[in-house]
Amino acid sequence: MKPRRFLSNSFNKNYFPVATLSLAIFLVLIYAWMQPQDNTNRNNAVSFYFNQGLDKIEFPLYIKFLRKYMENEIYYRSINDIENEKISKIELYWMLSADPFFQSCLNNNACLEPNSLMHLKWQDKRIEYQKILNAISFQRFGFKPADPTCLTAFTSLFFQETSFQLWLNIIFILIIGVFIEARIGKLIFLLGYMISGMMMLSSSCWIVPYSIIPISGSSGGVAGLMGIMLALFCIQRWDDRLHVNENDLISLPMLCILPCWILLQLILVQLTEFDLVDFICQSAGFFFGILLMFYLYGMHCLNSCGKKRLVKHLNLETGLAEAYNEISLFNHTKAKKILYGLLEEYPTSKEIYFQLFNIVKLNP
């Protein structure tokens, strides 16, 4: 019986990527279903924030907070932009809303003197504001490092904060998903996506454990798929045990998607102030995808090949050529091992039986 192959023997052009398309459609449907109500809740939250005067309390606090950490270049640029009125109120609102350090300060009541009149007035309005904000689906189902739960760790894999993030992930899933799924199967493809996303979320608990800002694990899942693609490329190029034709390998142009993805992430880091944390967390998902693929490949070699034979020949001719070479060197024991290994793959080959008969006749 032939050992089970780790990868498919060739890339089937007629293969239908069920898991890839299902994942992409599922992400789009969830976003389309939640987005109309989320836009309403988001607008209500912003209107409440400014109408109730929370900006008059939190904006000055944020500027003081920036001055405290102005040795950081990012914060220093932000202070200059605010003082020179290069940042509008709504931009400042989104900036402080996305700052995990400042939001943690507000959440722990560390920015205002406790029990002061301003603090009590702000606290009541802040609670009402949070209730409106929590009505947004991403606030409910996104993963918060400061308040991790198993439910949000799973749901955040399928929820996106913005349409840009959604379509960016969809594009990369569709481009690389077809090639990966056709080689490793639907189950490993989906497990690789989900586990890599959860690894990203786990790393965020270690990097920003105080953050109450929800994050999406979908980007980590895509990063894991990138890592799987790179690992497959390395395995196919280095290992001659896979029976994969050169035309069926993940080509170098396909692998060029990886540096494009990395470059895009670095551009996003420059355009936004706090996406560096997301980039680092996504790197955890990327490296986990690589490790997962090599681990599964190593387990396959041990389970399918076992102690009997760790080398699987490319074809019958190659195996027979090696056996002939060993016979010519009078290494009959090694030649028999090669021939018996070939016999498992090609039990009807008369040439294998003929060579075994000759070896037995020479060494009874």
C-alpha positions in Angstrom: 0.0 0.0 0.0 1.4 3.4 -0.9 2.0 5.8 2.0 -0.4 8.7 2.3 1.1 11.8 0.7 1.5 15.0 2.6 0.5 17.1 -0.4 -1.5 16.5 -3.4 0.4 14.9 -6.3 -0.4 17.8 -8.6 -2.4 21.0 -8.7 -5.9 20.2 -10.0 -7.0 23.1 -12.2 -10.6 21.9 -11.8 -10.4 21.9 -8.0 -13.1 24.0 -6.5 -11.9 25.9 -3.4 -14.9 25.4 -1.1 -13.3 26.4 2.1 -11.6 29.5 0.6 -14.8 30.8 -1.0 -16.9 29.9 2.0 -14.6 31.8 4.4 -14.6 34.9 2.1 -18.4 34.9 1.6 -18.9 34.4 5.3 -16.8 37.4 6.2 -18.6 39.6 3.7 -22.0 38.5 4.9 -21.3 39.1 8.5 -19.9 42.6 7.7 -22.9 43.4 5.4 -25.4 42.2 8.0 -23.9 44.2 10.9 -22.7 47.4 9.1 -25.9 49.4 8.7 -26.8 49.2 12.4 -23.2 49.7 13.4 -23.0 52.9 11.4 -26.1 54.2 13.2 -24.7 53.3 16.6 -21.3 54.8 15.7 -22.9 58.1 14.7 -25.0 58.1 17.8 -21.9 57.5 20.0 -20.0 60.4 18.3 -23.0 62.8 18.6 -23.4 61.9 22.2 -19.7 62.4 22.9 -19.7 66.0 21.6 -23.2 67.0 22.6 -22.6 66.0 26.2 -19.3 67.9 26.3 -17.0 64.9 26.9 -14.6 66.4 24.4 -14.2 69.5 26.7 -13.0 67.2 29.5 -11.1 64.4 27.6 -9.3 66.5 25.0 -7.3 68.6 27.5 -6.6 65.4 29.4 -5.3 63.8 26.2 -3.0 66.7 25.5 -1.6 66.4 29.1 -1.2 62.7 28.6 0.7 63.3 25.4 3.0 65.8 27.0 3.8 63.2 29.7 5.0 60.8 27.0 6.4 63.4 24.6 9.8 61.7 24.5 8.1 59.3 22.1 8.4 60.7 18.6 4.9 59.7 17.6 3.4 61.6 20.6 5.6 64.6 19.9 4.3 64.9 16.4 0.8 64.6 17.6 1.2 67.5 20.1 2.6 69.7 17.4 -0.3 68.9 15.0 -2.8 69.6 17.8 -1.2 72.9 18.8 -0.9 74.0 15.2 -4.6 73.1 14.6 -3.7 70.6 11.9 -6.0 68.1 13.5 -9.7 68.6 13.6 -11.9 67.7 16.6 -13.3 64.7 15.0 -9.8 63.5 14.0 -8.6 64.1 17.6 -11.6 62.1 18.8 -10.6 59.1 16.6 -7.0 59.5 17.7 -7.7 59.3 21.4 -10.3 56.5 20.8 -7.7 54.4 19.2 -4.9 55.1 21.7 -4.8 52.0 24.0 -2.6 53.8 26.6 -5.0 56.7 27.0 -8.1 54.5 27.0 -6.6 52.3 29.7 -5.9 55.5 31.7 -9.6 56.6 31.4 -10.8 53.1 32.2 -8.8 52.9 35.4 -9.8 56.4 36.5 -6.2 57.4 36.5 -6.5 60.6 34.4 -8.8 62.5 36.7 -8.6 63.1 40.4 -11.1 60.6 42.0 -14.2 62.0 43.6 -13.7 65.5 42.2 -16.7 67.3 40.8 -15.3 67.1 37.3 -14.6 63.4 37.7 -18.2 62.6 39.0 -19.7 64.6 36.2 -17.5 63.0 33.6 -18.0 59.5 35.0 -21.8 59.5 34.6 -21.6 60.7 31.0 -18.8 58.2 30.2 -20.9 55.3 31.4 -23.8 56.3 29.1 -21.3 56.8 26.2 -19.9 53.4 26.7 -23.4 51.8 26.6 -24.0 53.4 23.2 -20.5 52.4 22.0 -20.9 48.8 23.2 -23.9 48.5 20.9 -21.5 48.4 17.9 -20.9 44.7 16.9 -17.2 45.0 16.8 -17.1 46.3 20.4 -19.2 43.3 21.5 -17.5 40.6 19.4 -14.0 42.0 19.0 -11.2 40.6 21.3 -10.1 42.9 24.1 -6.7 42.0 25.6 -7.7 43.5 28.9 -10.9 41.4 29.1 -10.1 38.2 27.1 -12.9 35.5 26.7 -13.1 32.3 24.7 -16.2 33.7 22.9 -14.6 36.9 21.6 -11.4 35.0 20.7 -13.5 33.0 18.3 -16.0 35.6 17.1 -13.2 38.2 16.4 -11.9 35.9 13.7 -14.9 36.8 11.5 -15.6 40.4 12.5 -13.9 43.4 10.8 -13.7 46.9 12.1 -13.6 48.7 8.7 -14.5 48.0 5.1 -10.8 48.6 4.2 -9.7 45.8 6.6 -12.4 43.5 5.2 -11.6 43.9 1.5 -7.8 43.7 2.2 -8.2 40.4 4.0 -10.7 39.1 1.4 -8.3 39.9 -1.5 -5.4 38.0 0.1 -7.6 35.1 1.2 -8.9 34.6 -2.4 -5.4 35.0 -4.0 -3.5 32.5 -1.9 -6.4 30.4 -0.5 -7.0 28.5 -3.8 -3.3 27.4 -4.0 -3.0 26.5 -0.3 -6.4 24.7 0.0 -5.7 22.6 -3.1 -2.5 21.3 -1.5 -3.3 20.9 2.2 -7.0 20.3 2.1 -10.1 22.2 3.5 -9.7 21.1 7.2 -6.0 22.2 7.6 -6.7 25.4 5.7 -9.5 26.4 8.0 -7.7 25.3 11.2 -4.6 27.1 10.0 -6.6 30.3 9.6 -8.4 30.1 13.0 -5.4 28.9 15.1 -3.1 31.6 13.5 -5.7 34.2 14.3 -5.9 33.1 17.9 -2.1 33.2 18.1 -2.3 36.8 17.1 -4.9 37.5 19.8 -2.8 35.7 22.4 0.3 37.8 21.5 -1.8 41.0 21.9 -2.6 39.9 25.5 1.2 39.8 26.1 2.1 43.0 24.3 -0.8 45.3 25.3 -2.5 43.5 28.3 -4.1 46.7 29.5 -5.9 47.6 26.2 -9.7 47.7 26.1 -9.8 48.5 22.4 -11.1 45.4 20.5 -9.0 43.9 17.7 -9.8 41.5 14.9 -8.2 38.1 14.7 -9.0 37.9 10.9 -5.7 39.7 10.0 -3.8 37.2 12.1 -5.5 34.4 10.2 -4.5 35.8 6.9 -0.9 36.3 8.2 -1.0 32.6 9.2 -2.0 31.6 5.6 0.9 33.7 4.3 3.2 31.7 6.6 1.7 28.4 5.4 2.3 29.5 1.8 6.0 30.3 2.5 6.4 26.9 4.3 4.9 25.0 1.4 7.2 26.8 -1.0 10.2 25.8 1.1 9.1 22.2 1.5 8.3 21.7 -2.2 11.7 23.2 -3.2 13.8 21.3 -0.8 12.2 17.9 -0.5 12.1 15.3 -3.3 9.7 13.1 -1.5 6.5 14.8 -2.5 6.1 13.6 -6.1 5.2 17.2 -7.2 6.1 18.3 -10.7 8.0 21.5 -11.2 5.0 23.0 -13.0 2.8 22.3 -9.9 5.0 24.1 -7.4 4.0 27.4 -5.8 5.8 29.6 -8.2 8.1 32.5 -7.4 5.5 35.0 -8.8 3.0 33.6 -6.4 5.5 34.0 -3.6 5.9 37.7 -4.5 2.5 38.3 -2.8 4.2 37.8 0.5 6.6 40.9 0.2 3.6 42.9 -1.1 1.6 42.0 2.0 4.5 42.9 4.3 5.1 46.2 2.5 1.4 47.0 2.8 1.5 46.4 6.5 4.5 48.6 6.9 2.8 51.4 4.9 -0.2 51.1 7.3 2.1 51.5 10.2 3.4 54.8 8.8 -0.1 56.0 8.0 -1.6 55.2 11.5 -0.1 55.7 14.9 -1.0 52.5 16.7 -1.1 49.8 14.0 2.5 48.9 14.9 1.0 46.7 17.7 -1.3 45.0 15.2 1.7 44.4 12.9 3.7 42.8 15.7 0.7 40.6 16.6 0.1 39.6 13.0 3.8 38.5 12.8 3.0 36.0 15.6 0.2 34.6 13.4 2.6 34.5 10.4 5.4 32.6 12.2 2.8 30.2 13.7 1.6 29.4 10.2 5.2 28.5 9.2 5.7 26.4 12.3 2.3 24.7 11.9 3.1 23.6 8.4 6.5 22.2 9.2 5.1 20.5 12.3 2.4 18.7 10.2 5.0 17.8 7.6 7.3 16.3 10.3 4.5 14.4 11.8 3.5 13.1 8.4 7.1 11.8 7.7 7.1 10.0 11.1 3.7 8.5 10.7 3.5 7.5 7.1 7.2 6.6 6.5 7.9 5.2 10.0 11.2 3.4 10.8 11.1 1.2 7.7 11.7 3.9 5.1 12.3 7.6 5.5 13.0 8.1 1.8 10.2 7.9 -0.8 11.5 7.8 -4.3 10.4 10.1 -7.1 9.6 7.2 -9.4 10.3 3.6 -10.2 13.2 4.3 -12.5 15.0 6.5 -9.9 14.6 3.8 -7.3 15.8 1.0 -9.5 18.8 3.1 -10.5 19.8 3.5 -6.9 19.3 -0.3 -6.4 21.5 -1.1 -9.4 24.2 1.2 -8.0 24.2 -0.5 -4.6 24.3 -3.9 -6.3 27.3 -2.9 -8.4 29.0 -1.8 -5.1 28.1 -5.2 -3.6 25.9 -3.5 -1.0 23.2 -6.2 -1.3 21.6 -5.5 2.1 21.0 -1.8 1.2 19.9 -2.7 -2.3 17.3 -5.1 -0.8 15.9 -2.4 1.5 15.5 -0.1 -1.5 13.8 -2.8 -3.6 11.5 -3.8 -0.8 10.5 -0.2 -0.3 9.8 0.1 -4.1 7.8 -3.1 -3.9 5.3 -1.4 -1.5 4.7 1.4 -4.0 4.9 -0.7 -7.2 3.8 -4.3 -6.2 3.2 -5.3 -9.9 6.7 -4.4 -11.2 8.4 -7.5 -12.6 11.8 -5.8 -12.6 11.8 -5.4 -8.8 11.1 -9.1 -8.4 13.8 -10.0 -10.9 16.4 -7.9 -9.1 15.4 -9.4 -5.7 15.7 -12.9 -7.1 19.2 -12.1 -8.4 20.3 -10.8 -5.0 18.9 -13.8 -3.2 20.6 -16.1 -5.7 23.9 -14.4 -5.1 23.5 -14.3 -1.3 21.4 -17.3 -0.3 
